Amino acid sequence: MISTVLLSVALVTGGKPAATIVVSEKPTLNESFAAGELQYWVKEITGAKLPITTSSAPVSGLSSQVLIGRRLAEGVFDDDLKALGEAQGFA
């Protein structure tokens, strides 16, 4: 069972990006799609376009990161990955 913890993370502040979307060096098709969809809908809702970058090219000046993909979570969020098993989802 995955425990729920609510955190407040700013994606946009004052109409400007406050977060970066991060994918692995070689994202899967699903990871690329997810990053693009997140970028698109945040822009539609707020007017701010979040940058998408790879894990080796961080964007400076932005306080939050949204990690897309299992590879970026391995070693950092192992308990959540274990709870997800082979299912697609988020943690």
Contacts in CASP RR format, 6 or more apart in sequence:
PFRMAT RR
TARGET T0000
AUTHOR 0000-0000-0000
METHOD contacts of the structure
MODEL  1
MISTVLLSVALVTGGKPAATIVVSEKPTLNESFAAGELQYWVKEITGAKL
PITTSSAPVSGLSSQVLIGRRLAEGVFDDDLKALGEAQGFA
1 83 0 8 1.000
2 80 0 8 1.000
2 83 0 8 1.000
2 84 0 8 1.000
2 91 0 8 1.000
9 19 0 8 1.000
9 64 0 8 1.000
9 66 0 8 1.000
10 18 0 8 1.000
10 19 0 8 1.000
10 63 0 8 1.000
10 64 0 8 1.000
11 17 0 8 1.000
11 18 0 8 1.000
11 19 0 8 1.000
11 42 0 8 1.000
11 46 0 8 1.000
11 48 0 8 1.000
11 50 0 8 1.000
11 64 0 8 1.000
11 66 0 8 1.000
12 18 0 8 1.000
12 19 0 8 1.000
12 42 0 8 1.000
12 46 0 8 1.000
12 47 0 8 1.000
12 48 0 8 1.000
12 50 0 8 1.000
15 46 0 8 1.000
15 47 0 8 1.000
15 48 0 8 1.000
16 48 0 8 1.000
17 48 0 8 1.000
17 49 0 8 1.000
17 50 0 8 1.000
17 51 0 8 1.000
17 62 0 8 1.000
18 62 0 8 1.000
18 63 0 8 1.000
18 64 0 8 1.000
19 50 0 8 1.000
19 62 0 8 1.000
19 63 0 8 1.000
19 64 0 8 1.000
19 65 0 8 1.000
19 66 0 8 1.000
20 50 0 8 1.000
20 51 0 8 1.000
20 52 0 8 1.000
20 53 0 8 1.000
20 58 0 8 1.000
20 59 0 8 1.000
20 62 0 8 1.000
20 64 0 8 1.000
20 65 0 8 1.000
20 66 0 8 1.000
21 35 0 8 1.000
21 36 0 8 1.000
21 38 0 8 1.000
21 39 0 8 1.000
21 50 0 8 1.000
21 51 0 8 1.000
21 52 0 8 1.000
21 53 0 8 1.000
21 65 0 8 1.000
21 66 0 8 1.000
21 68 0 8 1.000
22 52 0 8 1.000
22 53 0 8 1.000
22 54 0 8 1.000
22 55 0 8 1.000
22 58 0 8 1.000
22 65 0 8 1.000
22 66 0 8 1.000
22 67 0 8 1.000
22 68 0 8 1.000
22 72 0 8 1.000
23 31 0 8 1.000
23 32 0 8 1.000
23 35 0 8 1.000
23 52 0 8 1.000
23 53 0 8 1.000
23 54 0 8 1.000
23 55 0 8 1.000
23 68 0 8 1.000
23 69 0 8 1.000
23 72 0 8 1.000
24 31 0 8 1.000
24 54 0 8 1.000
24 55 0 8 1.000
24 69 0 8 1.000
24 71 0 8 1.000
24 72 0 8 1.000
25 54 0 8 1.000
25 55 0 8 1.000
25 56 0 8 1.000
27 35 0 8 1.000
27 54 0 8 1.000
27 68 0 8 1.000
27 69 0 8 1.000
28 69 0 8 1.000
30 88 0 8 1.000
31 68 0 8 1.000
31 69 0 8 1.000
34 68 0 8 1.000
34 69 0 8 1.000
35 52 0 8 1.000
35 68 0 8 1.000
36 52 0 8 1.000
38 50 0 8 1.000
38 66 0 8 1.000
38 68 0 8 1.000
39 49 0 8 1.000
39 50 0 8 1.000
39 52 0 8 1.000
42 48 0 8 1.000
42 49 0 8 1.000
42 50 0 8 1.000
43 49 0 8 1.000
43 50 0 8 1.000
50 66 0 8 1.000
51 59 0 8 1.000
51 62 0 8 1.000
53 59 0 8 1.000
55 72 0 8 1.000
58 65 0 8 1.000
67 73 0 8 1.000
70 81 0 8 1.000
73 80 0 8 1.000
73 81 0 8 1.000
73 91 0 8 1.000
74 81 0 8 1.000
77 91 0 8 1.000
80 91 0 8 1.000
81 91 0 8 1.000
83 91 0 8 1.000
84 91 0 8 1.000
END
